[in-house]
Amino acid sequence: MVFATLVGVAVGRYPALRMNRATIAFVGAVMLLLGGVVHRGDAWRLIDWDTIALLFAMMVINANFRISGFFHLVGAWVARHAATPRRLLALIIFSGGLLSALFLNDTIVLMFTPLVLDMTLALGCNPVPYLIGLVCAANIGSVATITGNPQNMIVGVASGIPFARFTASLAPAAIAGLGVAWLVIVMLHRREFAPGRFPSEFRMPERQYRPLLRKSLLAAGAMLVAFLAGAPISVSALGAAAVLLVTRRLKPARVFREIDWSLLVFFASLFVVTGSLQVVGLSDRMFAVARPWVEGRLPAFCAVAVVLSNVVSNVPAVMLFRPIIPGLPDPESAWLALAASTTLAGNLTLLGSVANLIVAEIARARGVHLGFVAYLRAGAPITLATLAIAILWLALA
């Protein structure tokens, strides 16, 4: 049942059944309970509630930023300062990467993909290289912080690495990776990014709700200060979310409609499914087989993480590594390498991460085709180069 669930999660569906990753993971967890493989008390213990709380809190904070018009404000700023195709790509990459480090990368691509499509189509540009730049930047930028993506949240909570040390360890590699993404895309699309200026200055409407925007910025700022001061990450995020839910203007139902409840179900269920391997002793046997690789050199460890991420997806890969890493000679380095490699592995193919699929689906709905091969041409070299940078940086740190 465990492996059938992981296969379903990796593929995203079962033939002839209308099930997504969340329902597959949930049904798998319930079947393990009903079959007696995992007892009810063990199931509750296996769920990392700090990670669930952190993910929920970040969703509440992101929802408030969305409703306040913050992301439209950033999009308008990018449009106002993009005088050339190369500069537009650079602004999309670096703003997308920076915001993905502060918020969930999936949120950033969900909000920015329509804005990028609006800008590029209005300017007569080919949207595809800019969309590739956005999604690669969202994945790369999210490497830098614990709150950047779901797998980093698992790593941050499980490892106990302070927010400031995590960011100091991985942010330089993320910044260099954004530069690599820009360079690769410009080289692959020389005609699109030939020197020249846009014929006219493009403007986007700025839709913002100022009182909520100010409140969201203050709450997020206080949360980041708490993170840097060493306060518990999940509690600090929940505090910021609670402050934002104390309001006279915004109905809570509107915020809760923005929450991705299926993702929370997916995480809780997957904790039970992957944790069951430890309950029945399979994780020890898997570790015995993988020991020569995961205890070897850093490149070998990262290669295993990259392959596993592309086989079962990055979040399940991190969960499978979770019981193994504390027993390694240098757990902190292994946690950081796991966060970097499983995240950067998502840029390899169009199916590599949820963020990639979000961009492709939104583009398709607007009549823009982001194909597998077109993405792979840029995604493969960007993935290899950014992984090399991250491994080298962690080895030298």
C-alpha positions in Angstrom: 0.0 0.0 0.0 2.8 2.4 0.8 4.5 1.9 -2.5 1.2 2.0 -4.4 0.5 5.4 -2.7 4.0 6.8 -3.5 3.6 5.7 -7.2 0.2 7.4 -7.3 1.7 10.6 -5.8 4.6 10.5 -8.2 2.3 10.1 -11.3 -0.4 12.4 -9.9 -3.4 10.0 -10.6 -4.6 6.5 -11.0 -6.0 5.2 -14.3 -9.8 5.6 -14.6 -10.0 7.3 -11.2 -10.5 11.0 -10.6 -8.0 11.3 -7.8 -5.3 13.9 -7.3 -2.2 13.7 -5.1 -4.1 14.8 -2.0 -6.8 12.1 -2.2 -4.3 9.4 -3.2 -2.2 10.2 -0.1 -5.3 10.4 2.1 -6.7 7.1 0.9 -3.3 5.5 1.3 -3.0 6.7 4.9 -6.5 5.5 5.8 -5.9 2.1 4.3 -2.8 1.7 6.4 -4.9 2.5 9.5 -7.6 0.1 8.5 -5.1 -2.6 7.7 -3.5 -2.3 11.1 -0.1 -1.4 9.6 -0.2 1.9 11.5 -2.1 2.3 14.8 -4.2 5.5 15.4 -1.8 6.8 18.1 1.2 6.2 15.8 -0.6 8.0 12.9 -1.1 11.2 15.0 2.5 11.0 16.2 3.9 10.6 12.7 2.3 13.9 11.5 4.6 16.8 12.0 2.1 19.3 13.3 4.7 22.1 13.4 5.1 21.8 9.7 1.4 21.7 9.1 1.0 24.8 11.3 3.7 26.7 9.5 2.2 25.8 6.1 -1.2 26.9 7.2 0.1 30.2 8.7 2.0 31.1 5.5 -1.1 30.4 3.5 -3.1 32.9 5.7 -0.3 35.5 5.3 -0.1 35.0 1.5 -3.9 35.2 1.2 -3.8 38.6 2.9 -1.0 39.8 0.6 -3.0 38.6 -2.4 -6.2 40.3 -1.4 -4.3 43.6 -0.5 -3.0 43.8 -4.1 0.7 43.5 -3.1 1.5 41.2 -6.0 -0.2 43.5 -8.6 1.9 46.3 -7.1 5.1 44.4 -7.7 3.9 43.5 -11.2 3.2 47.2 -12.0 6.7 48.1 -10.7 8.3 45.5 -13.0 6.4 46.8 -16.0 7.3 50.4 -15.3 11.0 49.6 -15.1 11.3 47.1 -18.0 12.7 49.1 -20.9 14.3 46.2 -22.7 13.6 42.5 -23.1 16.7 41.5 -21.1 15.8 43.9 -18.3 12.3 42.6 -18.3 13.6 39.0 -17.9 16.0 40.1 -15.2 13.2 41.9 -13.2 10.9 38.9 -13.5 13.6 36.5 -12.4 14.9 38.5 -9.5 11.6 39.7 -8.2 10.1 36.2 -8.5 13.1 34.7 -6.8 13.1 37.2 -3.9 9.4 36.9 -3.3 9.6 33.1 -3.4 12.2 33.3 -0.7 9.8 35.2 1.5 6.6 33.4 0.5 5.7 30.0 -0.9 7.0 29.6 -4.5 3.7 28.1 -5.6 1.9 31.3 -4.5 4.4 33.5 -6.5 3.9 31.7 -9.8 0.1 31.5 -9.2 0.0 35.3 -8.9 2.8 36.3 -11.3 2.0 34.0 -14.3 -1.0 36.0 -15.4 0.9 39.3 -14.9 3.9 38.0 -17.0 1.5 36.9 -19.8 -0.3 40.3 -19.8 3.1 42.1 -20.0 4.7 40.0 -22.7 1.7 39.7 -24.9 1.0 43.5 -24.7 4.6 44.2 -25.6 4.6 41.7 -28.5 7.1 39.3 -26.9 7.2 35.6 -26.9 5.9 34.7 -23.4 7.6 31.3 -23.2 11.2 32.3 -22.2 9.8 34.7 -19.6 7.5 32.1 -18.2 10.4 29.6 -17.9 12.4 32.4 -16.2 9.6 33.0 -13.7 9.2 29.4 -12.7 12.9 28.6 -12.6 13.4 31.7 -10.5 10.6 30.8 -8.1 12.2 27.4 -7.5 15.7 28.7 -7.2 14.8 31.7 -5.0 12.8 29.4 -2.6 16.0 27.5 -1.8 17.1 30.5 0.3 14.7 30.2 3.3 12.8 27.8 5.3 9.5 29.4 4.3 10.3 29.4 0.5 8.7 26.0 -0.3 7.0 23.1 1.4 10.0 20.8 1.4 12.2 23.5 3.0 9.5 23.8 5.7 9.9 20.1 6.5 13.6 20.4 6.6 13.6 23.5 8.8 11.2 22.1 11.3 12.8 18.6 11.4 16.4 19.9 11.6 15.9 22.7 14.0 18.4 24.9 12.0 17.7 28.6 12.9 16.1 30.6 10.2 19.1 33.0 10.0 21.7 30.2 9.7 19.6 28.4 7.1 19.3 31.5 5.0 23.0 32.4 5.4 23.9 28.9 4.3 21.8 28.8 1.1 21.0 32.4 0.0 24.3 32.9 -1.8 23.8 29.8 -3.9 20.2 30.9 -4.6 21.4 34.4 -5.7 24.1 33.0 -8.0 21.5 30.5 -9.4 19.2 33.4 -10.4 22.0 34.9 -12.4 22.6 31.5 -14.1 18.9 31.2 -15.0 19.0 34.6 -16.7 22.2 33.9 -18.6 21.0 30.4 -19.8 17.6 31.8 -21.0 19.2 34.7 -22.8 21.7 32.5 -24.6 19.0 30.0 -25.7 16.7 32.7 -27.0 19.2 35.1 -28.6 16.7 36.5 -31.1 14.1 37.3 -28.4 16.8 39.0 -26.3 18.7 40.8 -29.0 19.8 44.3 -27.9 17.0 46.8 -28.2 14.3 48.7 -26.4 10.5 48.3 -26.2 8.8 50.6 -28.6 6.5 52.0 -26.0 6.3 52.3 -22.2 3.9 49.7 -20.8 1.8 50.3 -17.7 -0.2 47.9 -15.6 -3.1 48.9 -13.3 -2.2 49.0 -9.6 -5.0 47.4 -7.6 -4.4 47.7 -3.9 -6.2 47.8 -0.6 -3.9 50.1 1.3 -5.1 49.4 4.9 -4.7 45.7 4.5 -1.4 46.1 2.6 0.1 48.1 5.4 -1.1 45.6 8.0 0.2 42.7 6.0 3.6 44.3 5.6 3.8 45.0 9.3 2.8 41.5 10.3 5.2 39.9 7.8 8.0 42.2 9.0 7.4 41.3 12.6 7.4 37.6 11.7 10.7 37.9 9.9 12.2 39.8 12.9 11.0 36.9 15.1 12.6 34.4 12.7 15.9 36.2 12.7 15.8 36.5 16.5 15.6 32.7 16.8 11.9 32.4 17.9 10.1 29.2 17.0 9.3 29.4 13.3 5.9 27.8 13.4 4.8 29.8 16.4 6.0 33.1 14.9 4.2 32.4 11.6 1.0 31.5 13.5 1.3 34.8 15.5 1.5 36.8 12.3 -1.5 34.9 10.8 -3.5 35.5 14.0 -2.8 39.2 13.8 -4.0 39.4 10.2 -7.2 37.5 11.1 -8.1 40.2 13.7 -9.9 42.6 11.4 -13.0 44.7 11.0 -12.9 45.0 7.3 -12.1 41.6 5.8 -14.4 38.6 6.3 -12.5 35.5 7.5 -14.4 33.4 4.9 -12.6 35.3 2.1 -9.2 34.5 3.6 -10.1 30.8 4.2 -11.3 30.5 0.6 -7.7 31.3 -0.4 -6.3 28.4 1.7 -5.2 25.3 -0.2 -6.8 22.8 2.1 -6.0 19.9 -0.2 -2.3 20.6 0.3 -2.7 20.4 4.1 -4.5 17.1 3.7 -1.7 15.9 1.3 1.0 16.8 3.8 -0.7 15.2 6.8 -1.5 12.0 4.9 2.0 11.8 3.4 3.5 12.0 6.9 1.6 8.9 7.8 2.4 7.1 4.6 6.1 7.7 4.7 6.3 7.3 8.5 4.8 3.9 8.2 8.0 2.7 6.6 9.8 3.5 9.9 7.0 1.8 11.9 7.4 -1.5 10.0 11.2 -1.3 9.9 11.5 -0.7 6.1 13.3 2.6 6.5 16.2 0.9 8.3 16.6 -1.6 5.4 16.4 1.2 2.9 19.0 3.1 4.7 21.3 0.1 4.8 21.1 -0.1 1.0 21.5 3.6 0.5 24.2 4.1 3.2 27.2 4.0 0.9 25.6 6.9 -1.1 24.2 9.1 1.6 27.2 8.8 3.8 29.6 9.4 0.9 30.6 12.6 -0.7 28.2 15.5 -1.0 27.7 15.2 -4.8 26.7 11.5 -4.3 24.2 12.5 -1.6 22.7 15.2 -3.8 22.5 12.9 -6.8 20.4 10.4 -4.8 18.2 13.3 -3.6 17.7 14.6 -7.1 16.9 11.2 -8.6 14.4 10.4 -5.8 12.8 13.9 -6.2 12.2 13.2 -9.9 10.9 9.7 -9.1 8.5 10.3 -6.2 8.4 14.2 -6.2 10.4 16.5 -3.9 8.1 16.5 -0.8 7.9 12.7 -0.5 11.6 12.5 -1.1 12.3 14.8 1.9 9.9 12.8 4.0 11.7 9.6 3.1 15.1 11.1 4.0 13.7 12.5 7.3 14.4 9.5 9.6 17.8 8.8 8.0 19.6 12.2 8.2 19.8 12.4 12.1 22.0 9.3 12.0 24.5 10.8 9.5 28.0 12.1 10.6 27.1 15.7 9.8 23.3 16.1 9.9 23.1 19.9 9.5 25.1 19.8 6.2 22.9 16.9 5.0 19.7 18.8 5.8 20.9 21.8 3.9 22.1 19.7 0.9 18.7 17.9 1.0 16.8 21.2 0.9 18.9 22.6 -2.0 19.0 19.5 -4.1 15.3 18.5 -3.8 14.3 22.1 -4.6 16.6 22.7 -7.5 15.7 19.2 -8.9 12.3 20.7 -9.6 13.7 22.7 -12.5 14.8 19.7 -14.4 11.6 19.0 -16.3 8.2 20.6 -16.7 6.8 17.8 -14.4 9.5 18.4 -11.8 7.5 20.6 -9.4 4.0 21.8 -8.7 5.1 25.4 -9.6 6.1 24.3 -13.1 2.6 22.7 -13.7 0.8 25.8 -12.4 2.6 28.0 -14.9 2.0 25.6 -17.8 -1.7 25.3 -17.0 -2.3 29.0 -16.6 -0.4 29.6 -19.8 -2.4 26.9 -21.7 -5.7 28.5 -20.5 -4.5 31.8 -22.1 -3.6 30.0 -25.4 0.2 29.9 -24.8 1.9 26.5 -25.1 4.8 25.9 -22.7 6.0 22.5 -24.1 8.0 19.8 -22.4 10.9 20.0 -24.8 11.0 23.8 -24.8 11.2 23.8 -21.1 13.7 21.0 -20.9 16.2 23.0 -23.1 16.5 25.6 -20.4 15.5 23.5 -17.4 18.2 20.9 -17.7 21.3 23.2 -18.0 19.8 25.5 -15.3 19.3 22.5 -13.0 22.8 21.1 -13.5 24.5 24.5 -13.1 22.6 25.6 -10.0 23.1 22.2 -8.4 26.9 22.5 -9.1 26.9 25.9 -7.5 25.0 24.8 -4.4 27.2 21.7 -3.9 30.4 23.7 -4.3 29.1 26.4 -1.9 28.1 23.9 0.7 31.4 22.0 0.4 33.4 25.2 0.9 31.2 26.6 3.7 
